[in-house]
Amino acid sequence: KESYSALLKAGPLLYVGGGNRDGSQGFVQIVNAADGKLLGETALPARVTECGLAAAGERLYVSCEDGTLVCLGGR
């Protein structure tokens, strides 16, 4: 079973994190905040921790339950 564990709004986008309840796989979904349209999804090695999303400098930082820290975006 999958569940959501984190939500972050940055600019016009919502980032929704979650994954399998057993922690084995995770994801981040990118959603248009204005209309709710799903714009993309990134698979992660483990479920996103509760409140495990942070945005800074055009990057999204994701903390996973297995201790992994993932940086998405930027150049």
Phi, psi and omega per residue, in radians:
K1 nan 2.477 3.073
E2 -1.810 2.690 3.046
S3 -2.626 2.825 3.099
Y4 -1.639 2.565 -3.102
S5 -2.338 -0.216 -3.091
A6 -2.656 2.579 3.122
L7 -2.501 2.358 -3.141
L8 -2.518 2.321 3.020
K9 -1.815 2.232 3.093
A10 -2.383 1.957 -3.071
G11 1.080 -2.339 -3.104
P12 -1.494 0.137 -3.037
L13 -2.032 2.604 2.948
L14 -1.904 2.387 3.041
Y15 -1.975 2.189 -3.103
V16 -2.070 2.130 -3.136
G17 -1.954 2.665 3.123
G18 -3.121 -2.663 3.122
G19 2.706 -2.966 3.113
N20 -1.132 2.451 -3.119
R21 -1.115 -0.412 3.086
D22 -1.436 0.009 3.075
G23 1.480 -0.041 -2.965
S24 -1.270 -0.487 3.134
Q25 -2.519 2.596 3.130
G26 -2.330 3.090 3.121
F27 -2.773 2.753 2.901
V28 -2.204 2.237 3.063
Q29 -1.844 2.477 3.085
I30 -1.902 2.192 -3.029
V31 -2.233 2.404 3.030
N32 -1.215 2.098 -3.074
A33 -1.170 -0.467 -3.089
A34 -1.288 -0.702 -3.046
D35 -2.173 -0.030 3.104
G36 1.363 0.122 -3.106
K37 -1.260 2.303 3.087
L38 -1.260 2.126 -3.102
L39 -1.738 -0.392 3.138
G40 3.094 2.960 3.128
E41 -2.601 2.433 3.107
T42 -2.104 2.249 3.090
A43 -1.377 2.534 -3.141
L44 -2.227 2.799 -3.083
P45 -1.236 -0.329 -3.115
A46 -2.700 2.901 3.140
R47 -1.053 2.506 3.079
V48 -1.236 2.353 3.123
T49 -1.170 2.790 3.053
E50 -1.052 2.310 -3.101
C51 0.999 0.571 -3.025
G52 -1.614 0.448 3.112
L53 -2.109 2.425 3.051
A54 -2.540 2.478 3.134
A55 -2.114 2.409 3.077
A56 -2.818 2.368 3.040
G57 0.958 0.785 -3.130
E58 1.102 0.401 3.084
R59 -2.177 2.600 3.044
L60 -1.988 2.201 3.114
Y61 -1.838 2.300 -3.057
V62 -2.196 2.213 3.081
S63 -1.769 2.188 -3.113
C64 -1.828 2.736 -3.085
E65 -1.124 -0.329 3.109
D66 -1.545 0.110 3.130
G67 1.650 -0.073 3.128
T68 -1.271 2.418 2.981
L69 -1.999 2.138 -3.071
V70 -1.987 2.388 3.056
C71 -1.960 2.162 3.123
L72 -2.020 2.486 3.087
G73 1.620 -2.901 -3.106
G74 1.284 -3.018 -3.117
R75 -2.077 nan nan
